């Protein structure tokens, strides 16, 4: 099996993906000046504004994002894959607040990681990023106006929160399953999607659009679905798929913080003397407990964590051997599934939600299994053992 130069990765990359990927280059080291600059700016602002005490009280969010930011940089799940379930299931933060927090903090962490990926010239598929990212933006905007109520303080979804949480979990369960299936392949993929016919274009747009809808509800989704389609169906190598999905999610996260945080002013939180939330975007609310509703404080408390955690995750994912990277991605998705089953009360006592989860799991795993099995026929692309075709216009 031969490959066109610059278009594919051999059957088995060297265990460390080659010497140039196993050591940080000078360009990579220079890139890490970016999180340092953000951290210094954050520190100056926090001290000048007298916000330190406010942030200390929200330490749980910071602890959550130590792991969340690393996952955001090392897997196609985004920091929301950790932040959303932990905030909603463990810390009892409303789903709409957790969604905006996930998008806002990813706009810092994943964007920093994305810039470092570009500066360090790590392999990505630009066409996948642009197609999935732009389709995701459309899906995001459609979802927030179709199923969101902009008259509520945090643009609450009209879909019941437990169903949003379960749907998010089903999405990650599907990813975990198909990524696990990819372990059986001897050829893990190419540096770029080899064939771009109308079926591939349609599938990529649909994946991005549906991912945008999921992101509008949970703060994550474009990264997962773009990764699933590009890697499992279109044949992109997971090592390229991870940073590619990070860039796509960075687009949506920036859009999210602009729409929710700035235009809708959800990051404009007013506190009373007792530290309770009494205003959102200039409108009176509450008083509400700060540890669940102080979106500005939660966001500020996590910034210095994510600007280092997400780039660190990208580097670790970059040097991991491909089979270990695949196992890590699948394991993180499986952990989310387990946490939902354990912590979501509705799955213990709501027959309708339980039925929705079971049927959804069976259907989602069956569908993605069939898509993975018949992907060559569905997308009209050559088998893995065939000579890779030149990129189609």
C-alpha positions in Angstrom: 0.0 0.0 0.0 1.5 3.3 -1.1 0.5 6.8 -0.2 0.8 10.1 -2.0 3.3 12.4 -0.4 1.9 14.7 2.2 -1.6 13.2 2.0 -1.5 10.1 4.2 0.1 8.4 7.2 1.6 4.9 6.7 -0.1 1.8 8.1 1.8 2.1 11.4 3.4 5.4 12.4 6.4 5.0 14.5 5.6 4.6 18.2 6.3 8.2 19.0 5.0 9.5 15.6 8.5 10.3 14.5 11.2 12.3 16.2 9.8 15.7 15.1 6.5 14.9 17.0 8.1 13.5 20.1 10.0 16.6 21.2 8.6 20.1 21.6 10.0 22.3 18.8 11.2 25.8 19.3 8.0 27.0 17.6 6.0 25.0 20.2 7.9 26.5 23.1 7.3 30.0 21.7 3.6 29.2 21.4 3.3 28.7 25.2 4.1 32.3 25.7 0.4 32.8 24.9 -1.1 31.2 28.0 1.6 33.0 30.1 0.4 36.3 28.7 -3.2 35.5 29.4 -2.4 34.4 32.9 -0.6 37.7 33.7 -3.4 39.7 32.2 -5.9 37.7 34.3 -3.9 38.2 37.5 -3.6 42.0 36.9 -7.4 42.3 36.4 -8.4 40.1 39.3 -6.1 42.1 41.7 -7.1 45.5 40.3 -10.8 44.7 40.4 -10.6 43.2 43.9 -12.2 39.9 42.7 -9.8 37.5 44.5 -12.2 36.7 47.4 -15.0 36.1 45.0 -13.0 33.6 43.0 -11.7 31.7 46.1 -15.3 30.9 47.0 -15.8 29.2 43.6 -12.8 26.8 43.9 -15.0 23.8 42.9 -15.2 25.1 39.3 -11.4 25.5 39.2 -10.9 22.0 40.4 -13.4 20.7 37.8 -11.6 22.5 34.9 -8.2 21.1 35.8 -9.4 17.8 34.4 -11.9 19.4 32.0 -9.3 21.6 30.2 -6.9 18.7 29.8 -9.7 16.6 28.2 -10.6 19.6 26.0 -7.0 19.7 24.6 -6.4 15.9 24.4 -9.7 14.5 23.1 -12.5 15.5 20.7 -14.9 16.0 23.6 -14.2 19.6 24.7 -14.0 20.9 28.3 -17.8 20.9 28.3 -17.7 17.1 28.3 -16.4 17.4 31.9 -17.8 20.8 32.9 -21.4 20.2 31.9 -21.9 16.8 33.6 -20.0 17.7 36.8 -21.7 21.1 37.1 -25.2 19.8 36.4 -25.0 16.4 38.2 -22.7 17.0 41.1 -22.8 20.8 41.8 -26.5 21.1 40.8 -25.8 24.0 38.5 -28.8 24.6 36.0 -28.2 23.2 32.6 -28.5 26.6 30.9 -25.8 28.1 33.2 -23.6 25.1 32.7 -23.9 25.4 29.0 -22.9 29.0 28.9 -20.1 28.4 31.3 -18.8 25.5 29.1 -18.9 27.7 26.0 -17.4 30.7 27.7 -14.5 28.8 29.3 -13.8 26.9 26.1 -13.7 30.2 24.2 -10.6 30.8 26.3 -9.1 27.4 26.8 -9.8 25.7 23.5 -9.1 28.9 21.5 -5.7 29.1 23.3 -5.1 25.4 22.4 -6.2 26.0 18.8 -3.8 28.9 18.4 -0.9 26.8 19.8 -1.9 24.0 17.4 -1.6 26.5 14.5 1.6 28.1 15.7 3.2 24.7 16.3 2.0 23.6 12.8 0.5 20.4 14.1 -1.3 18.4 11.4 -5.0 19.4 10.9 -7.5 19.1 8.0 -8.4 22.7 7.2 -11.3 21.7 5.0 -12.9 19.7 7.8 -12.4 22.5 10.3 -14.0 25.1 8.0 -16.9 22.9 6.8 -17.7 21.5 10.3 -17.2 24.8 12.0 -19.3 26.9 9.7 -22.1 24.3 9.6 -21.9 24.1 13.4 -22.4 27.9 13.7 -25.6 27.6 11.7 -26.9 24.7 13.7 -26.0 26.6 16.9 -27.9 29.7 15.9 -30.9 27.7 14.7 -31.1 25.8 18.0 -30.8 28.7 20.4 -33.7 30.6 18.6 -35.8 27.5 18.0 -35.7 25.8 21.4 -34.3 28.6 23.6 -36.1 31.4 25.5 -34.1 34.6 25.3 -36.3 36.2 27.9 -34.9 34.1 30.7 -31.8 35.2 32.5 -29.6 32.4 31.0 -31.5 31.8 27.7 -33.0 28.6 29.1 -33.8 25.7 26.7 -37.4 24.7 26.4 -36.3 21.0 26.4 -36.3 19.5 29.9 -32.8 19.5 31.4 -32.6 15.7 32.1 -33.2 14.9 28.5 -30.5 17.3 27.4 -28.1 15.6 29.8 -29.0 12.1 28.6 -28.8 13.1 24.9 -25.3 14.5 25.5 -24.3 11.2 27.2 -25.7 9.1 24.3 -23.6 11.2 21.9 -20.5 10.4 23.9 -21.5 6.7 24.2 -21.7 6.5 20.4 -18.3 8.1 20.1 -16.8 5.7 22.6 -18.2 2.8 20.7 -17.0 3.7 17.3 -13.6 4.8 18.5 -13.3 1.4 20.2 -14.2 -0.3 16.9 -11.4 1.7 15.2 -8.9 -0.2 17.4 -9.4 -3.2 15.2 -8.2 -1.4 12.1 -4.6 -1.9 11.2 -4.7 1.4 9.2 -5.9 4.2 11.4 -6.3 6.8 8.6 -4.8 9.5 6.5 -3.5 13.0 7.1 -6.4 14.5 5.2 -9.8 13.3 4.2 -9.0 11.6 0.9 -12.2 12.0 -1.1 -14.5 15.0 -1.1 -17.6 13.9 -3.2 -21.1 15.2 -2.6 -21.8 12.5 0.0 -18.8 13.4 2.1 -19.6 17.1 1.8 -23.2 16.4 2.9 -22.2 14.2 5.8 -19.6 16.7 7.1 -22.2 19.6 6.9 -24.8 17.5 8.6 -22.3 16.4 11.4 -21.4 20.0 12.0 -25.0 21.2 11.9 -26.2 18.6 14.4 -23.1 19.3 16.5 -24.0 22.9 16.6 -27.4 22.1 17.9 -25.9 19.9 20.6 -23.5 22.7 21.5 -26.3 25.2 21.9 -27.9 22.8 24.5 -24.9 21.4 26.4 -21.8 23.5 25.4 -20.2 20.7 23.5 -21.0 18.6 20.4 -19.5 20.0 17.3 -16.1 18.5 18.3 -17.6 15.1 19.0 -19.6 14.8 15.8 -17.0 16.3 13.5 -14.5 13.9 15.0 -16.9 11.0 14.5 -17.6 11.7 10.9 -14.1 12.7 9.8 -12.2 9.9 11.6 -14.7 7.0 11.7 -16.5 7.5 8.4 -14.2 9.7 6.2 -10.9 8.0 7.2 -9.0 10.8 8.9 -6.3 9.7 11.3 -7.3 10.2 15.0 -4.1 12.1 15.6 -5.2 14.6 13.0 -8.8 14.3 14.0 -8.3 15.5 17.6 -6.7 18.9 16.9 -9.0 19.3 13.9 -12.1 18.9 16.2 -10.5 21.2 18.7 -10.4 24.0 16.1 -13.9 23.4 15.0 -15.2 23.6 18.6 -13.2 26.7 19.2 -15.3 28.4 16.5 -18.5 27.5 18.2 -17.2 28.4 21.7 -16.2 31.9 20.5 -19.7 32.3 18.9 -21.2 31.1 22.2 -19.5 33.6 24.4 -20.4 36.4 22.0 -24.1 35.5 21.9 -24.6 34.4 25.5 -21.9 36.1 27.4 -21.6 39.5 25.6 -24.8 40.2 23.6 -27.2 38.5 26.0 -24.9 39.8 28.9 -24.9 36.6 30.9 -21.4 37.4 32.0 -22.7 40.7 33.5 -23.5 39.3 37.0 -24.4 41.6 40.0 -23.8 40.4 43.6 -25.2 41.8 46.8 -23.2 42.3 50.0 -23.7 38.7 51.0 -22.3 37.4 47.7 -25.6 36.3 46.2 -26.5 36.8 42.6 -29.1 39.6 42.3 -28.8 40.7 38.7 -28.0 39.2 35.3 -27.4 41.5 32.3 -28.8 44.4 34.3 -32.1 42.6 35.1 -32.9 41.8 38.7 -33.1 38.1 39.8 -33.0 36.1 42.9 -31.2 36.4 45.2 -29.5 33.2 43.9 -26.6 31.2 45.3 -23.3 32.3 43.8 -21.8 28.8 43.5 -24.6 27.9 41.1 -25.4 31.1 39.3 -22.4 33.4 39.4 -21.4 32.8 35.8 -18.8 35.6 35.8 -17.1 34.3 38.9 -17.1 30.7 37.7 -15.6 31.8 34.4 -12.9 34.0 36.0 -12.0 31.3 38.5 -11.3 28.8 35.7 -9.4 31.0 33.2 -5.9 30.4 34.6 -6.5 26.7 34.7 -7.8 26.2 31.2 -5.2 28.4 29.4 -2.6 25.9 30.6 -4.6 22.7 30.8 -6.0 22.7 27.3 -2.6 23.3 25.6 -1.0 20.6 27.9 -3.7 18.2 26.7 -2.9 19.0 23.0 0.7 18.2 23.6 0.1 14.9 25.4 -2.3 13.8 22.6 0.3 14.8 20.1 3.0 12.5 21.5 0.8 9.5 22.5 1.1 6.4 20.4 -2.0 6.1 18.2 -3.5 3.1 19.9 -3.1 4.7 23.3 -4.6 7.9 22.0 -7.7 6.0 20.7 -8.1 4.1 24.0 -7.8 7.4 26.0 -10.5 9.1 23.9 -12.8 6.1 24.2 -12.2 5.9 27.9 -13.0 9.5 28.6 -16.3 9.2 26.7 -17.1 6.0 28.6 -16.5 7.8 31.9 -19.1 10.3 31.0 -21.6 7.5 30.4 -20.9 6.0 33.7 -21.2 9.3 35.6 -24.6 9.9 34.1 -25.9 6.5 35.1 -24.6 7.1 38.7 -25.4 10.8 39.3 -28.5 11.6 37.3 -31.4 11.0 39.6 -34.0 10.8 36.8 -32.3 7.6 35.6 -33.1 6.0 39.0 -36.8 6.9 39.3 -38.3 8.3 36.1 -39.6 5.5 33.8 -40.0 7.7 30.8 -36.4 9.0 31.0 -35.1 5.5 31.7 -36.9 4.3 28.6 -35.5 7.2 26.6 -32.0 6.4 27.7 -32.2 2.7 27.0 -33.9 3.0 23.6 -31.6 5.9 22.7 -28.5 3.9 23.6 -29.6 0.9 21.5 -30.5 3.0 18.5 -27.4 5.2 18.6 -25.0 2.3 19.0 -26.8 0.3 16.2 -26.8 3.3 13.8 -23.1 4.2 14.3 -22.1 0.6 14.1 -23.8 0.2 10.7 -22.4 3.5 9.5 -18.9 2.4 10.4 -19.4 -1.0 8.8 -20.8 0.3 5.5 -19.0 3.7 5.4 -17.3 3.0 2.1 -20.5 2.2 0.3 -22.4 5.0 2.0 -19.9 7.7 1.2 -18.7 6.2 -2.1 -15.1 6.1 -1.1 -12.5 3.4 -1.8 -11.8 0.7 0.7 -8.9 1.2 3.1 -6.8 -1.4 1.2 -7.2 0.5 -2.0 -4.8 3.1 -3.4 -5.9 6.5 -1.9 -7.6 8.7 -4.3 -6.5 12.3 -4.9 -8.6 14.9 -3.2 -11.6 15.8 -5.2 -12.6 19.4 -5.6 
